[in-house]
Amino acid sequence: MLKTYRKAIVAIIINSDKNILIGYSPRDASYKLPQGGVEIGETPIQTAKRELFEELHYNLAAKKSLFC
């Protein structure tokens, strides 16, 4: 039987100084890009905003979306 997977996003946030936003996960002691599964009815941008807030308490004011 084939496994089914839900769609997911990875957010790459780059500021004007070309710094990339990453988060630290104490659960597995690693640094990660914010990521997560797309909920039913969500757009990729909505998912990115939700995941950024859930994982980093960061409110995103998205200016541009690539590869959606």
C-alpha positions, 0 to 999 in steps of 0.5 A: 500500500502506498503512503500518502503525504500531505503538502508541506512548506519550508519557509526561507526568510531573508532580510535586507542584510541577506541574513537567513532566519533559522530556529533552534529545536531543543527537542533534537538539539538542531537548527532548522528552517521553519516548516510544517504541513499545509492544513485543509483550506490554507494557502502556502503563505498562510501555512508559512505565517502560521508555522513561523508564529507557532515555532518562533513567535514571529509575525510574518508580513510576507512581501514575496513568495517564490515557488508556491 
